[in-house]
Amino acid sequence: MSGTLPFPVVRVVEDVATEFGAELDVDVPLSGLTTLRLGGPARAMLTCRDTDTVAGVVRALDAARVPTLILGGGSNLLVGDAGVDAVVVRVANDAVTLGDALVTAEAGAVWDDVVARSIAAGLGGLECLSGIPGSAGATPVQNVGAYGVEVASLLRRVQLLDRASGQVRWVGPESLGLGYRTSVLKHTDTAVVLAVEFTVNSDGLSAPLRYRELAAALGAEEGERRPAATVREVVLGLRASKGMVLDPADHDTWSAGSFFTNPVVPDDRLPAVLGAIAARLGDGVRVPQFPADGGTKLSAGWLIERAGFAKGHPGPDGAARLSTKHTLALTNRGDASTAQLLALAREVRTGVQDAFGVRLEPEPVAVGCAV
Ligand SMILES: Cc1cc2nc3c(=O)[nH]c(=O)nc-3n(C[C@H](O)[C@H](O)[C@H](O)COP(=O)(O)OP(=O)(O)OC[C@H]3O[C@@H](n4cnc5c(N)ncnc54)[C@H](O)[C@@H]3O)c2cc1C
């Protein structure tokens, strides 16, 4: 292999590819592997198409102290323009097994295929998570959620490669520290998810509807259940209207989904934040707020819009823009750089901080750059 990795690392990567049957590519532009379509090259990438290959490759690279980036669908990654000084391990084991009220997926399975196949097999429970891009293995990493459901409520167990011991074991969701868009797996190199298993229901009905907008679109009350296939179609329609279903032809979907998490404001800070909102927008303004662990959750999209950033900001000439459908998605209009997207992210974050005293935290994982 050519490339710019130091010679001993080149040898290690070639040997690892041969020993474990991984596909080796060099100087791979990560812009082609992320949904933001941003990011410079990876010096090398090993694509692992079965679970033993994923585990063997990661163990061997760890033993040789080669830095790695674990890659699924690239839909929650922001990669710097200079690329990554690491070997990318592309998790591409993708078998899916549908059992009696049980769905087991290898980590590299495309998440939305897992959802679609489970519903087609008459299993309900995952339908609200339809249309979320990326891999099954990444779903516990940030406890993906949408329309009132998080994977935390459905996960039965997760198969992990523990990178400190090299051992493979199944763990229950209680070991994962699952919270709002977070877990013990996010922002760490402690473990690789090899497979996930979900408890679903076999009556073909959805989980109880917990999201007002979705229930209303279905003509249902919150708490009711509907055929899972119907809920999936409505969720996909709602998501598409917000640019949240990948569509190569629609630049509003060249994103990492929501760029900022909804901020949770501690109780002692809430009066000052509500005061700042009232000072700017008037006393009568109704602020969307929801009880959450550690305080009150506010809507990041609402705050961004009220701080003066409209959909499509900064306008048609911006290479990086807010989505024209949703203020919470930062998008690449075709030829943006990561630096331009970062500049937009910082502008929005500073604007919200100055207006309301709330600091927004990015949801995607940044590699080779910092928001
Ligand atoms: C249009 C759009 C809409 C979205 N909507 C939602 C939504 O509604 N709800 C939501 O929660 N998210 C949403 N997202 C974010 C994203 O789709 C999810 O976070 C998804 O689970 C990321 O999966 P991935 O395979 O693409 O992960 P990647 O982007 O490849 O990786 C993300 C992080 O997880 C790590 N990782 C990936 N696979 C593994 C593994 N097997 N083991 C250990 N670590 C791993 C990576 O190293 C990286 O740190 C959206 C994104 C887009 C582009």
The ligand as a Gaussian input file, in Angstrom:
#p B3LYP/6-31G(d) Opt

LIG

0 1
 C      -30.951000      13.245000       7.993000
 C      -30.592000      12.717000       9.367000
 C      -31.569000      12.520000      10.316000
 C      -31.247000      12.027000      11.595000
 N      -32.243000      11.826000      12.501000
 C      -31.952000      11.338000      13.720000
 C      -32.995000      11.109000      14.683000
 O      -34.169000      11.310000      14.404000
 N      -32.647000      10.655000      15.909000
 C      -31.342000      10.400000      16.242000
 O      -31.106000       9.977000      17.384000
 N      -30.338000      10.584000      15.351000
 C      -30.609000      11.050000      14.112000
 N      -29.601000      11.271000      13.210000
 C      -28.196000      11.011000      13.604000
 C      -27.655000       9.633000      13.138000
 O      -28.406000       9.126000      12.079000
 C      -27.661000       8.625000      14.273000
 O      -26.889000       9.082000      15.345000
 C      -27.118000       7.257000      13.822000
 O      -27.340000       6.302000      14.821000
 C      -25.622000       7.291000      13.481000
 O      -25.293000       6.038000      12.909000
 P      -24.048000       5.847000      11.970000
 O      -23.916000       4.386000      11.703000
 O      -24.177000       6.705000      10.766000
 O      -22.866000       6.345000      12.900000
 P      -21.522000       7.074000      12.447000
 O      -21.837000       8.460000      12.011000
 O      -20.773000       6.221000      11.504000
 O      -20.744000       7.127000      13.844000
 C      -21.212000       7.962000      14.874000
 C      -20.396000       7.669000      16.138000
 O      -20.668000       6.352000      16.590000
 C      -19.468000       5.565000      16.587000
 N      -19.852000       4.230000      16.101000
 C      -20.470000       3.913000      14.930000
 N      -20.665000       2.588000      14.872000
 C      -20.168000       2.066000      16.025000
 C      -20.073000       0.741000      16.554000
 N      -20.526000      -0.337000      15.870000
 N      -19.500000       0.568000      17.760000
 C      -19.030000       1.632000      18.470000
 N      -19.080000       2.898000      18.018000
 C      -19.643000       3.103000      16.817000
 C      -18.529000       6.270000      15.640000
 O      -17.177000       6.003000      15.953000
 C      -18.888000       7.713000      15.885000
 O      -18.257000       8.171000      17.038000
 C      -29.902000      11.749000      11.921000
 C      -28.901000      11.961000      10.953000
 C      -29.241000      12.432000       9.688000
 C      -28.174000      12.637000       8.651000

